[in-house]
Amino acid sequence: MTRTTTDQPTRKAGGTVVPVLAFAGIVVAVMQTLLVPVIKDLPQLLDTAPSNATWVLTSTLLSGAVATPIMGRLGDLYGKRRMLILSLAVMVAGALVSALTSQLLTMIVGRALQGFAMGAIPLGIGLMRDMLPRERLGSAMALMSSSIGVGGGLALPAAALVAQHSDWHSLFYGAAGLGVVAIVLTLLVVPESPMRAEGSFDLPGAVGLSTGLVLLLLPVTKGSDWGWSSGTTLGLFAAAVVVLLLWGLFELRVQAPLVDLRTTARREVLLTNLASIMVGVSFYVVSLVLPQLLQLPKATGYGLGQSMVVAGLCVAPLGLTMMFTAPVYARLSARYGPKVTLIIGLLVIALGYGGGLGLMDAAWQTIVTSVVLGAGIGLAYSSLPALIIGAVPASETGAANGLNTLMRSIGTSVSSAVIGMVLANTANTVGGVEIPTMHGFRVSFLIAAAAVAVGLLLAVFLPKAPRPAQHAQLRASSEEDANLLRAEEVLRGFRGRVLDAGGAPVARAKVTLIDRRGRQAGATLSAEDGFYTLAVPAEGAYVLAARAAGHGPLASSASHSGAEHAVDLDLALPGETVDV
């Protein structure tokens, strides 16, 4: 079967698919905060300088940023489940490498392999989009998207408990074990999606994007150590701009690019990705500030004097609340759409940081802040994949969500660098040790609130998408009713076959629906027998464009008046073009 941008699932998924994919996302997210409880001890544990020890964290960030869009594209081309398993397998290998060493260079290699698994998040979202019926898709994608925060939040107290009572290498053995469980469950429960994108893998584009991202994120993460005005930092920023510009020009000329920049430049995709950076900034601030505030001794006059484990438990509600907001998001999005839900989430985040400025005097107050922020970040994170999926063809789901996940990672990287600089510049030196101040914590919260304000402004300008699917979901009283409604929606569109000049069916031809404004309103691939179906968002005049390897392109005018319309598309012989 084929898929459209208003698509129905190509294969019915069992009830355990969603929790298994969400579990895989949580396991991957654990890698990001696994070493937070032992950050201050890393120089001693690895027998190296503090500036060198930070590479253990930086390497994971860089490899995750590089792997996310690449694995998304590979999933679109060769199978999302296959690439998900590969991502988890590389993560397990990296965890075992780290578990067996105390040498800096080997540890960095192991941590880089662990970061490679970040591509599992968009792959999981893509699998859900390809398999789940519409009435389950909203809450499922919300849970998968929020797994980044859920895994990070839950890992803090668990890792703190292990690090406090056992050898720190046990953290990596535990992570490897979780990864193996995720692989086994995926093999047993998750089917492969039959949806495939056209074209081949853009290796030069992957190398160019990887180089540009490394050149960009290196000075972002290491700028405070090297100096923000140093020649190294400024030189890397300049090189990143040049490489990414050249990469963009190259991608615009490639027939099957790694990232479709024309689609990415569409207003709904561009604004969603920019808003994702702001959400990433706001998410990471609370993860940096509250654990330090909780663990500072009471002798400072503002520290809360809690142990590493208690501090982790106080921040854990951040991840738990994000997980529990998934069904809330599904209801809000079904009624109002993902744009409104994103705005609501950002407003709740703003409330959390605004109220958090006055809730820093007791451990229970940090829990309240974590709960409020978790609810807001959960709603915002859950809205992002829905906005992306609603704006791109089904065959580009993995790559588009991979890019969106990358934008969130860039936001957290920028947040880490900026907040680290703020806390360092506002710290007091006591006995040769720099102690963060309450002023620095409050400035950090204000920075997060400013990022949320920018995100709100971007969200307001997102176009309001039509929501026929959501209305159908609300009317459906049973799975059978929902299936009937989905069948009716497919009939209210175009169907037909793609044929060659001799009348033979053409498989895997791309059929694109273009509205009167010249915008893509839907896309699909023809099945092995040449058949295709395309639902339409509204009545009106459209152009159906078809193309396939070895055949000339074709465009045909068609009018839709609310009923089923049969349109066969006869492709020309190689080299010919058929005009409307």
FENPEJO-V23070 format. One record per residue. N is the residue number from 1. RES is the residue in one letter. SS is DSSP state (hx for helix, st for strand, lp for the rest). PSI is psi as a letter, one per 20 degrees, with the letter a starting at -180 (* if undefined). Layout:
BEGIN
n=[N,N]
res=[RES,RES]
ss=[SS,SS]
psi=[PSI,PSI]
END
This chain:
BEGIN
n=[1,2,3,4,5,6,7,8,9,10,11,12,13,14,15,16,17,18,19,20,21,22,23,24,25,26,27,28,29,30,31,32,33,34,35,36,37,38,39,40,41,42,43,44,45,46,47,48,49,50,51,52,53,54,55,56,57,58,59,60,61,62,63,64,65,66,67,68,69,70,71,72,73,74,75,76,77,78,79,80,81,82,83,84,85,86,87,88,89,90,91,92,93,94,95,96,97,98,99,100,101,102,103,104,105,106,107,108,109,110,111,112,113,114,115,116,117,118,119,120,121,122,123,124,125,126,127,128,129,130,131,132,133,134,135,136,137,138,139,140,141,142,143,144,145,146,147,148,149,150,151,152,153,154,155,156,157,158,159,160,161,162,163,164,165,166,167,168,169,170,171,172,173,174,175,176,177,178,179,180,181,182,183,184,185,186,187,188,189,190,191,192,193,194,195,196,197,198,199,200,201,202,203,204,205,206,207,208,209,210,211,212,213,214,215,216,217,218,219,220,221,222,223,224,225,226,227,228,229,230,231,232,233,234,235,236,237,238,239,240,241,242,243,244,245,246,247,248,249,250,251,252,253,254,255,256,257,258,259,260,261,262,263,264,265,266,267,268,269,270,271,272,273,274,275,276,277,278,279,280,281,282,283,284,285,286,287,288,289,290,291,292,293,294,295,296,297,298,299,300,301,302,303,304,305,306,307,308,309,310,311,312,313,314,315,316,317,318,319,320,321,322,323,324,325,326,327,328,329,330,331,332,333,334,335,336,337,338,339,340,341,342,343,344,345,346,347,348,349,350,351,352,353,354,355,356,357,358,359,360,361,362,363,364,365,366,367,368,369,370,371,372,373,374,375,376,377,378,379,380,381,382,383,384,385,386,387,388,389,390,391,392,393,394,395,396,397,398,399,400,401,402,403,404,405,406,407,408,409,410,411,412,413,414,415,416,417,418,419,420,421,422,423,424,425,426,427,428,429,430,431,432,433,434,435,436,437,438,439,440,441,442,443,444,445,446,447,448,449,450,451,452,453,454,455,456,457,458,459,460,461,462,463,464,465,466,467,468,469,470,471,472,473,474,475,476,477,478,479,480,481,482,483,484,485,486,487,488,489,490,491,492,493,494,495,496,497,498,499,500,501,502,503,504,505,506,507,508,509,510,511,512,513,514,515,516,517,518,519,520,521,522,523,524,525,526,527,528,529,530,531,532,533,534,535,536,537,538,539,540,541,542,543,544,545,546,547,548,549,550,551,552,553,554,555,556,557,558,559,560,561,562,563,564,565,566,567,568,569,570,571,572,573,574,575,576,577,578,579,580]
res=[M,T,R,T,T,T,D,Q,P,T,R,K,A,G,G,T,V,V,P,V,L,A,F,A,G,I,V,V,A,V,M,Q,T,L,L,V,P,V,I,K,D,L,P,Q,L,L,D,T,A,P,S,N,A,T,W,V,L,T,S,T,L,L,S,G,A,V,A,T,P,I,M,G,R,L,G,D,L,Y,G,K,R,R,M,L,I,L,S,L,A,V,M,V,A,G,A,L,V,S,A,L,T,S,Q,L,L,T,M,I,V,G,R,A,L,Q,G,F,A,M,G,A,I,P,L,G,I,G,L,M,R,D,M,L,P,R,E,R,L,G,S,A,M,A,L,M,S,S,S,I,G,V,G,G,G,L,A,L,P,A,A,A,L,V,A,Q,H,S,D,W,H,S,L,F,Y,G,A,A,G,L,G,V,V,A,I,V,L,T,L,L,V,V,P,E,S,P,M,R,A,E,G,S,F,D,L,P,G,A,V,G,L,S,T,G,L,V,L,L,L,L,P,V,T,K,G,S,D,W,G,W,S,S,G,T,T,L,G,L,F,A,A,A,V,V,V,L,L,L,W,G,L,F,E,L,R,V,Q,A,P,L,V,D,L,R,T,T,A,R,R,E,V,L,L,T,N,L,A,S,I,M,V,G,V,S,F,Y,V,V,S,L,V,L,P,Q,L,L,Q,L,P,K,A,T,G,Y,G,L,G,Q,S,M,V,V,A,G,L,C,V,A,P,L,G,L,T,M,M,F,T,A,P,V,Y,A,R,L,S,A,R,Y,G,P,K,V,T,L,I,I,G,L,L,V,I,A,L,G,Y,G,G,G,L,G,L,M,D,A,A,W,Q,T,I,V,T,S,V,V,L,G,A,G,I,G,L,A,Y,S,S,L,P,A,L,I,I,G,A,V,P,A,S,E,T,G,A,A,N,G,L,N,T,L,M,R,S,I,G,T,S,V,S,S,A,V,I,G,M,V,L,A,N,T,A,N,T,V,G,G,V,E,I,P,T,M,H,G,F,R,V,S,F,L,I,A,A,A,A,V,A,V,G,L,L,L,A,V,F,L,P,K,A,P,R,P,A,Q,H,A,Q,L,R,A,S,S,E,E,D,A,N,L,L,R,A,E,E,V,L,R,G,F,R,G,R,V,L,D,A,G,G,A,P,V,A,R,A,K,V,T,L,I,D,R,R,G,R,Q,A,G,A,T,L,S,A,E,D,G,F,Y,T,L,A,V,P,A,E,G,A,Y,V,L,A,A,R,A,A,G,H,G,P,L,A,S,S,A,S,H,S,G,A,E,H,A,V,D,L,D,L,A,L,P,G,E,T,V,D,V]
ss=[lp,lp,lp,lp,lp,lp,lp,lp,lp,lp,lp,lp,lp,lp,lp,lp,hx,hx,hx,hx,hx,hx,hx,hx,hx,hx,hx,hx,hx,hx,hx,hx,hx,lp,lp,hx,hx,hx,hx,hx,hx,hx,hx,hx,hx,hx,lp,lp,lp,hx,hx,hx,hx,lp,hx,hx,hx,hx,hx,hx,hx,hx,hx,hx,hx,hx,hx,hx,hx,hx,hx,hx,hx,hx,hx,hx,hx,hx,lp,hx,hx,hx,hx,hx,hx,hx,hx,hx,hx,hx,hx,hx,hx,hx,hx,hx,hx,hx,hx,lp,lp,lp,lp,hx,hx,hx,hx,hx,hx,hx,hx,hx,hx,hx,hx,hx,hx,hx,hx,hx,hx,hx,hx,hx,hx,hx,hx,hx,hx,hx,hx,lp,lp,hx,hx,hx,hx,hx,hx,hx,hx,hx,hx,hx,hx,hx,hx,hx,hx,hx,hx,hx,hx,hx,hx,hx,hx,hx,hx,hx,hx,hx,hx,hx,hx,lp,lp,lp,lp,hx,hx,hx,hx,hx,hx,hx,hx,hx,hx,hx,hx,hx,hx,hx,hx,hx,hx,hx,hx,lp,lp,lp,lp,lp,lp,lp,lp,lp,lp,lp,lp,lp,hx,hx,hx,hx,hx,hx,hx,hx,hx,hx,hx,hx,hx,hx,hx,hx,hx,hx,hx,hx,hx,hx,hx,hx,lp,lp,lp,lp,hx,hx,hx,hx,hx,hx,hx,hx,hx,hx,hx,hx,hx,hx,hx,hx,hx,hx,hx,hx,hx,hx,hx,lp,lp,lp,lp,lp,lp,lp,hx,hx,hx,hx,lp,lp,hx,hx,hx,hx,hx,hx,hx,hx,hx,hx,hx,hx,hx,hx,hx,hx,hx,hx,hx,hx,hx,hx,hx,hx,hx,hx,hx,hx,hx,lp,lp,hx,hx,hx,lp,lp,lp,lp,lp,lp,lp,hx,hx,hx,hx,hx,hx,hx,hx,hx,hx,hx,hx,hx,hx,hx,hx,hx,hx,hx,hx,hx,hx,hx,hx,hx,hx,hx,hx,hx,lp,hx,hx,hx,hx,hx,hx,hx,hx,hx,hx,hx,hx,hx,hx,hx,hx,hx,hx,hx,lp,lp,lp,lp,lp,lp,hx,hx,hx,hx,hx,hx,hx,hx,hx,hx,hx,hx,hx,hx,hx,hx,hx,hx,hx,hx,hx,hx,hx,hx,hx,hx,hx,lp,lp,lp,lp,hx,hx,hx,hx,hx,hx,hx,hx,hx,hx,hx,hx,hx,hx,hx,hx,hx,hx,hx,hx,hx,hx,hx,hx,hx,hx,hx,hx,hx,hx,hx,hx,lp,lp,st,st,st,lp,lp,st,st,st,lp,lp,hx,hx,hx,hx,hx,hx,hx,hx,hx,hx,hx,hx,hx,hx,hx,hx,hx,hx,hx,hx,hx,hx,hx,lp,lp,lp,lp,lp,lp,lp,hx,hx,hx,hx,hx,hx,hx,hx,lp,lp,lp,hx,hx,hx,hx,hx,hx,hx,hx,hx,hx,hx,hx,hx,lp,st,st,st,st,st,st,st,lp,lp,lp,lp,lp,st,lp,lp,lp,lp,st,st,st,st,st,lp,lp,lp,lp,lp,st,st,st,st,st,st,lp,lp,lp,lp,lp,st,st,st,st,st,lp,lp,lp,lp,st,st,st,st,st,st,st,st,lp,lp,lp,lp,lp,lp,st,st,st,st,st,st,st,lp,lp,lp,lp,st,st,lp,lp,st,st,lp,lp,lp,lp,lp,lp,lp,st,lp,lp]
psi=[r,r,q,r,i,k,q,q,p,i,p,p,q,r,i,i,g,g,h,g,g,h,g,g,h,g,g,g,h,h,h,h,j,h,j,g,i,j,g,i,i,g,g,g,h,j,l,r,q,h,h,h,h,i,h,h,h,h,h,g,g,g,h,g,g,g,h,g,h,g,h,g,g,h,g,h,g,j,o,h,g,g,h,g,g,g,g,h,g,h,g,g,g,h,g,h,g,h,h,j,q,j,p,g,g,h,h,g,g,g,h,g,h,g,h,h,i,h,i,h,g,h,g,g,g,g,g,g,h,h,h,q,q,h,i,i,h,g,h,g,h,g,g,g,h,i,h,g,h,g,g,g,g,h,h,g,h,g,h,g,g,g,h,h,j,r,p,h,h,h,g,h,g,g,g,g,g,h,g,g,g,h,g,g,h,g,h,h,h,o,q,q,p,i,p,q,r,r,a,r,p,n,g,h,h,g,g,g,g,g,g,g,g,g,h,g,h,g,h,g,h,j,h,h,g,h,p,h,j,q,h,g,g,h,g,h,g,g,h,g,g,g,g,h,g,h,g,g,h,g,h,i,i,p,h,m,q,g,p,n,h,g,g,h,i,q,g,h,g,g,h,g,h,h,h,h,g,h,h,g,g,h,g,h,g,h,h,h,g,g,h,g,g,h,i,q,q,i,h,i,i,i,q,i,k,q,r,g,g,h,g,h,h,h,i,h,h,g,h,g,h,h,g,i,i,g,h,g,g,g,g,g,h,h,g,i,q,h,g,h,h,g,g,g,g,h,h,h,g,g,g,g,h,g,h,h,h,j,m,j,i,q,h,h,h,h,g,g,g,g,g,g,h,g,g,g,h,g,g,g,h,h,h,g,h,g,g,g,h,i,i,q,q,h,i,j,g,g,g,g,h,g,h,g,h,g,h,g,h,h,g,h,g,g,g,g,g,g,h,g,g,g,h,g,i,j,q,q,o,o,k,j,p,p,p,q,r,h,g,h,g,h,h,g,h,h,g,g,h,h,g,h,g,g,h,g,g,g,h,h,j,p,q,o,q,q,l,h,h,g,g,h,g,h,h,p,i,r,h,g,g,g,g,g,g,h,g,h,h,h,h,m,b,q,r,a,q,p,q,a,h,j,j,q,q,o,q,k,q,p,p,p,p,p,a,i,j,j,q,p,i,q,q,r,q,q,a,h,j,i,q,q,q,o,q,q,h,r,q,a,p,r,p,o,p,q,q,q,p,j,q,r,r,q,p,p,q,q,p,p,k,j,a,p,p,p,o,p,o,o,q,r,r,p,i,q,p,o,q,*]
END
